[in-house]
Protein backbone atom coordinates (compact mmCIF):
# COMPACT_ATOMS: atom_id res chain seq x y z
CA UNK A 1 0.00 0.00 0.00
CA UNK A 2 2.94 2.39 0.37
CA UNK A 3 2.85 3.33 -3.31
CA UNK A 4 -0.87 4.11 -3.09
CA UNK A 5 -0.63 6.49 -0.13
CA UNK A 6 -0.82 9.56 -2.45
CA UNK A 7 -4.34 8.41 -3.42
CA UNK A 8 -5.74 8.23 0.11
CA UNK A 9 -6.07 11.91 1.02
CA UNK A 10 -8.03 14.10 -1.41
CA UNK A 11 -8.74 12.21 -4.63
CA UNK A 12 -10.89 12.85 -7.68
CA UNK A 13 -11.97 9.71 -9.53
CA UNK A 14 -12.82 10.46 -13.16
CA UNK A 15 -14.57 7.66 -15.07
CA UNK A 16 -16.75 7.35 -18.14
CA UNK A 17 -19.92 5.77 -16.74
CA UNK A 18 -21.69 5.07 -13.47
CA UNK A 19 -20.30 1.71 -12.21
CA UNK A 20 -16.78 2.20 -13.68
CA UNK A 21 -15.63 3.74 -10.41
CA UNK A 22 -16.88 0.81 -8.33
CA UNK A 23 -15.42 -1.80 -10.68
CA UNK A 24 -12.01 -0.17 -10.81
CA UNK A 25 -11.53 1.18 -7.31
CA UNK A 26 -14.52 0.34 -5.12
CA UNK A 27 -12.23 -0.91 -2.35
CA UNK A 28 -9.66 1.86 -2.66
CA UNK A 29 -12.40 4.47 -2.40
CA UNK A 30 -13.27 3.09 1.04
CA UNK A 31 -9.84 4.23 2.23
CA UNK A 32 -9.86 7.73 0.72
CA UNK A 33 -10.26 10.57 3.20
CA UNK A 34 -11.81 13.14 0.85
CA UNK A 35 -13.42 11.48 -2.17
CA UNK A 36 -15.02 13.01 -5.25
CA UNK A 37 -16.25 11.23 -8.37
CA UNK A 38 -16.81 12.72 -11.82
CA UNK A 39 -18.65 10.89 -14.59
CA UNK A 40 -17.73 11.96 -18.11
CA UNK A 41 -20.99 10.67 -19.63
CA UNK A 42 -24.50 10.02 -18.33
CA UNK A 43 -24.19 6.31 -19.10
CA UNK A 44 -27.02 6.31 -21.65
CA UNK A 45 -26.18 5.69 -25.34
CA UNK A 46 -28.13 7.38 -28.11
CA UNK A 47 -29.03 4.03 -29.70
CA UNK A 48 -32.26 2.61 -28.16
CA UNK A 49 -30.96 -0.97 -28.47
CA UNK A 50 -28.91 -0.33 -25.33
CA UNK A 51 -31.90 0.52 -23.12
CA UNK A 52 -34.83 -1.67 -24.31
CA UNK A 53 -36.41 -1.86 -20.85
CA UNK A 54 -36.63 1.90 -20.37
CA UNK A 55 -39.06 4.52 -21.65
CA UNK A 56 -36.44 6.67 -23.33
CA UNK A 57 -32.80 7.71 -23.08
CA UNK A 58 -33.51 10.34 -20.43
CA UNK A 59 -35.22 7.75 -18.24
CA UNK A 60 -32.27 5.39 -18.56
CA UNK A 61 -29.80 8.17 -17.75
CA UNK A 62 -31.79 9.12 -14.65
CA UNK A 63 -31.80 5.50 -13.45
CA UNK A 64 -28.04 5.28 -13.85
CA UNK A 65 -27.58 8.52 -11.93
CA UNK A 66 -29.72 7.27 -9.04
CA UNK A 67 -27.79 4.00 -8.98
CA UNK A 68 -24.53 5.96 -8.75
CA UNK A 69 -25.89 7.95 -5.82
CA UNK A 70 -26.84 4.74 -4.02
CA UNK A 71 -23.47 3.09 -4.71
CA UNK A 72 -21.38 6.07 -3.64
CA UNK A 73 -23.35 6.44 -0.42
CA UNK A 74 -21.55 3.29 0.78
CA UNK A 75 -18.21 5.14 0.66
CA UNK A 76 -19.53 8.50 1.88
CA UNK A 77 -18.35 10.27 -1.27
CA UNK A 78 -18.01 14.00 -0.67
CA UNK A 79 -19.17 14.89 -4.17
CA UNK A 80 -20.57 13.31 -7.33
CA UNK A 81 -20.68 15.28 -10.54
CA UNK A 82 -21.28 14.80 -14.26
CA UNK A 83 -19.25 16.64 -16.88
CA UNK A 84 -21.42 19.00 -18.93
CA UNK A 85 -21.28 21.09 -22.07
CA UNK A 86 -21.78 24.84 -22.30
CA UNK A 87 -25.56 24.42 -22.21
CA UNK A 88 -25.41 22.35 -19.03
CA UNK A 89 -26.17 19.05 -20.77
CA UNK A 90 -24.41 15.76 -20.05
CA UNK A 91 -22.59 13.78 -22.74
CA UNK A 92 -24.15 10.55 -24.09
CA UNK A 93 -22.51 7.18 -23.55
CA UNK A 94 -20.34 6.15 -26.55
CA UNK A 95 -20.19 9.74 -27.87
CA UNK A 96 -17.55 11.34 -25.63
CA UNK A 97 -15.01 11.39 -28.47
CA UNK A 98 -17.27 13.87 -30.29
CA UNK A 99 -17.22 16.29 -27.34
CA UNK A 100 -13.63 16.39 -26.12
CA UNK A 101 -13.18 20.21 -26.01
CA UNK A 102 -16.37 20.74 -23.97
CA UNK A 103 -15.59 17.79 -21.68
CA UNK A 104 -12.05 19.07 -21.11
CA UNK A 105 -13.34 22.49 -20.13
CA UNK A 106 -15.84 20.96 -17.72
CA UNK A 107 -13.23 18.68 -16.15
CA UNK A 108 -10.67 21.44 -15.81
CA UNK A 109 -13.29 23.69 -14.18
CA UNK A 110 -14.10 21.00 -11.63
CA UNK A 111 -10.46 20.29 -10.87
CA UNK A 112 -9.70 23.97 -10.35
CA UNK A 113 -12.74 24.23 -8.08
CA UNK A 114 -12.04 21.24 -5.80
CA UNK A 115 -8.20 21.14 -5.95
CA UNK A 116 -7.65 17.37 -5.63
CA UNK A 117 -4.27 16.09 -4.53
CA UNK A 118 -4.52 13.26 -7.08
CA UNK A 119 -6.73 11.96 -9.87
CA UNK A 120 -7.62 8.40 -10.88
CA UNK A 121 -9.08 7.36 -14.21
CA UNK A 122 -9.51 4.31 -16.41
CA UNK A 123 -6.70 2.93 -18.55
CA UNK A 124 -6.14 3.54 -22.26
CA UNK A 125 -6.79 -0.04 -23.33
CA UNK A 126 -9.31 -0.10 -26.18
CA UNK A 127 -12.10 -1.60 -24.11
CA UNK A 128 -14.65 1.19 -24.55
CA UNK A 129 -14.23 4.43 -26.51
CA UNK A 130 -15.42 6.52 -23.55
CA UNK A 131 -12.83 4.89 -21.27
CA UNK A 132 -10.07 5.80 -23.69
CA UNK A 133 -11.38 9.36 -23.92
CA UNK A 134 -11.44 9.64 -20.13
CA UNK A 135 -7.82 8.59 -19.96
CA UNK A 136 -6.92 11.18 -22.58
CA UNK A 137 -8.84 13.97 -20.84
CA UNK A 138 -7.39 13.27 -17.41
CA UNK A 139 -3.90 13.07 -18.85
CA UNK A 140 -4.34 16.45 -20.51
CA UNK A 141 -5.89 18.26 -17.55
CA UNK A 142 -3.60 16.70 -14.94
CA UNK A 143 -0.55 17.64 -16.99
CA UNK A 144 -1.78 21.21 -17.51
CA UNK A 145 -2.49 21.73 -13.79
CA UNK A 146 0.41 19.73 -12.39
CA UNK A 147 -1.69 17.16 -10.54
CA UNK A 148 -0.54 13.53 -10.15
CA UNK A 149 -2.73 11.17 -12.16
CA UNK A 150 -3.15 7.41 -11.86
CA UNK A 151 -4.98 4.84 -13.97
CA UNK A 152 -6.75 1.53 -13.39
CA UNK A 153 -7.74 -1.23 -15.84
CA UNK A 154 -11.32 -2.30 -16.56
CA UNK A 155 -11.33 -4.51 -19.66
CA UNK A 156 -9.69 -4.98 -23.06
CA UNK A 157 -9.69 -7.36 -26.01
CA UNK A 158 -7.04 -10.09 -26.01
CA UNK A 159 -6.51 -13.45 -27.68
CA UNK A 160 -9.40 -15.65 -26.71
CA UNK A 161 -11.77 -12.78 -25.93
CA UNK A 162 -12.20 -10.06 -23.35
CA UNK A 163 -9.92 -9.77 -20.31
CA UNK A 164 -10.89 -7.82 -17.23
CA UNK A 165 -9.18 -5.97 -14.38
CA UNK A 166 -5.61 -6.37 -15.68
CA UNK A 167 -3.41 -3.94 -17.61
CA UNK A 168 -2.84 -5.24 -21.13
CA UNK A 169 0.71 -3.81 -21.07
CA UNK A 170 1.78 -4.43 -17.46
CA UNK A 171 5.34 -3.17 -17.06
CA UNK A 172 6.14 -3.48 -13.36
CA UNK A 173 4.97 0.00 -12.37
CA UNK A 174 1.65 -1.35 -11.10
CA UNK A 175 0.53 -1.45 -7.48
CA UNK A 176 -2.01 -4.05 -6.37
CA UNK A 177 -4.53 -3.46 -3.61
CA UNK A 178 -5.54 -6.64 -1.84
CA UNK A 179 -8.74 -5.69 0.00
CA UNK A 180 -10.02 -6.99 3.29
CA UNK A 181 -13.10 -9.18 3.54
CA UNK A 182 -15.13 -6.20 4.79
CA UNK A 183 -14.00 -4.06 1.87
CA UNK A 184 -14.93 -6.77 -0.63
CA UNK A 185 -18.40 -7.11 0.93
CA UNK A 186 -19.00 -3.38 0.72
CA UNK A 187 -17.82 -3.32 -2.89
CA UNK A 188 -20.30 -6.09 -3.66
CA UNK A 189 -23.05 -3.95 -2.12
CA UNK A 190 -21.98 -1.03 -4.30
CA UNK A 191 -22.07 -3.20 -7.41
CA UNK A 192 -25.51 -4.50 -6.45
CA UNK A 193 -26.74 -0.89 -6.45
CA UNK A 194 -26.18 -0.91 -10.21
CA UNK A 195 -29.07 -3.29 -10.89
CA UNK A 196 -29.52 -2.04 -14.46
CA UNK A 197 -26.01 -3.34 -15.23
CA UNK A 198 -26.24 -6.64 -13.35
CA UNK A 199 -25.62 -8.90 -16.35
CA UNK A 200 -22.57 -6.98 -17.57
CA UNK A 201 -21.07 -6.82 -14.07
CA UNK A 202 -21.03 -10.60 -13.63
CA UNK A 203 -17.79 -10.94 -15.59
CA UNK A 204 -15.81 -8.87 -13.06
CA UNK A 205 -14.86 -11.35 -10.36
CA UNK A 206 -11.34 -10.47 -9.22
CA UNK A 207 -11.11 -8.93 -5.72
CA UNK A 208 -7.80 -7.25 -6.64
CA UNK A 209 -7.56 -3.63 -7.77
CA UNK A 210 -4.59 -2.45 -9.82
CA UNK A 211 -3.22 1.05 -10.23
CA UNK A 212 -0.22 2.78 -11.76
CA UNK A 213 0.92 6.36 -12.40
CA UNK A 214 -0.38 7.94 -15.59
CA UNK A 215 2.50 10.01 -16.93
CA UNK A 216 2.15 12.52 -19.76
CA UNK A 217 4.48 10.39 -21.87
CA UNK A 218 2.95 6.95 -21.27
CA UNK A 219 0.71 6.89 -24.34
CA UNK A 220 0.87 8.02 -27.94
CA UNK A 221 -2.71 9.12 -28.44
CA UNK A 222 -2.19 9.47 -32.18
CA UNK A 223 -2.34 5.66 -32.26
CA UNK A 224 -4.71 3.09 -30.74
CA UNK A 225 -3.54 1.56 -27.44
CA UNK A 226 -2.43 -1.68 -29.03
CA UNK A 227 -2.11 -3.13 -32.55
CA UNK A 228 -4.77 -5.80 -32.14
CA UNK A 229 -8.51 -5.51 -32.60
CA UNK A 230 -10.06 -3.19 -30.05
CA UNK A 231 -12.93 -4.41 -27.94
CA UNK A 232 -15.56 -2.04 -29.32
CA UNK A 233 -14.43 -2.84 -32.88
CA UNK A 234 -15.01 -6.52 -32.14
CA UNK A 235 -18.48 -5.61 -30.89
CA UNK A 236 -19.22 -3.96 -34.24
CA UNK A 237 -19.79 -0.48 -32.83
CA UNK A 238 -19.81 2.36 -35.40
CA UNK A 239 -16.57 3.98 -34.23
CA UNK A 240 -13.05 2.63 -34.69
CA UNK A 241 -9.80 3.18 -32.87
CA UNK A 242 -8.74 5.38 -35.77
CA UNK A 243 -11.83 7.56 -35.24
CA UNK A 244 -11.02 8.00 -31.56
CA UNK A 245 -7.39 8.87 -32.29
CA UNK A 246 -8.47 11.35 -34.97
CA UNK A 247 -10.53 13.13 -32.31
CA UNK A 248 -7.52 13.18 -29.99
CA UNK A 249 -5.39 14.62 -32.80
CA UNK A 250 -7.96 17.32 -33.58
CA UNK A 251 -8.06 18.28 -29.90
CA UNK A 252 -4.28 18.45 -29.58
CA UNK A 253 -3.89 20.44 -32.79
CA UNK A 254 -6.53 22.91 -31.65
CA UNK A 255 -4.69 23.31 -28.34
CA UNK A 256 -1.46 24.09 -30.16
CA UNK A 257 -3.24 26.62 -32.36
CA UNK A 258 -4.82 28.27 -29.30
CA UNK A 259 -1.42 28.45 -27.56
CA UNK A 260 0.10 30.11 -30.62
CA UNK A 261 -2.69 32.68 -30.81
CA UNK A 262 -2.25 33.58 -27.14
CA UNK A 263 1.55 33.79 -27.35
C-alpha positions, 0 to 999 in steps of 0.5 A: 500500500505504500505506493498508493498512499498519495491516493488516500487523502483528497482524490478525484476519480474520473470515469466514463460511466456510473459503475466504472468507479466501483469496478475499478476502485470500489475498495480503494475508495473506502480508504480515501479521506476526501473522495469526489467522483466525476462521470464523463458521460451520463451512461445512456447511449443514443441508440435505443438498443442499449436501453430496451427496458426503459421509456427513453434515453432520459429515463435510462440516464436518470436511473443510472444517476440514481444508482450511482448515488446509491453506490457512492453512499456506501463510501460517503463520497463527498461529491458526485458530478457529471461533466457537462457542455456549455448548455449544461447538458451531459454527454451521451454514452459512446459519444464522448469522443465527439465532445472532447473540447467541452468535456475538457473544459468541464473537467478542468473547471471542476479540478480547479474548483475542488483542488484534488491532490490526485486523480484516478481514471480508467486505462487507455486499453481499447475496451470502450471508446469513452474509457479511452477518452477519459484517460486522454482527458485526465492526462491532458488536464492533470498535466496542464495543472500539475496534478498527479494522475493514476490509472486503473484497468477495466477490460480490453480485447485479447486473444481468446476474448475479453480480459478484465481488471488487468493492464494489457501492457503491465510493465512493473509499475503497477501497485495491487490493492488486496482488500479486506473481507469487509472491503470486498463485501462493501464493494459487492453492495456497491455493485448491487446498487447498479441493478440495471447493469447486473448482467454486464457486471457478472464478468468482473470477479477479481477482488484485486484492484490495480493502479499505476501512475499515468504520466504525460508520456505513457501513451501516444494518443495518435495511435490506438492503445495496441495493434490488435482488434479493439474491444468495441471494434469486435463488438461492431460499434460504429466507431473505430480506434482510428476515429477516436485517435483522430478526435484526440489529434484534432483536440491536440492540434486545436490546443497548439493553435490556441497556444500560438494565438495567445503567445 
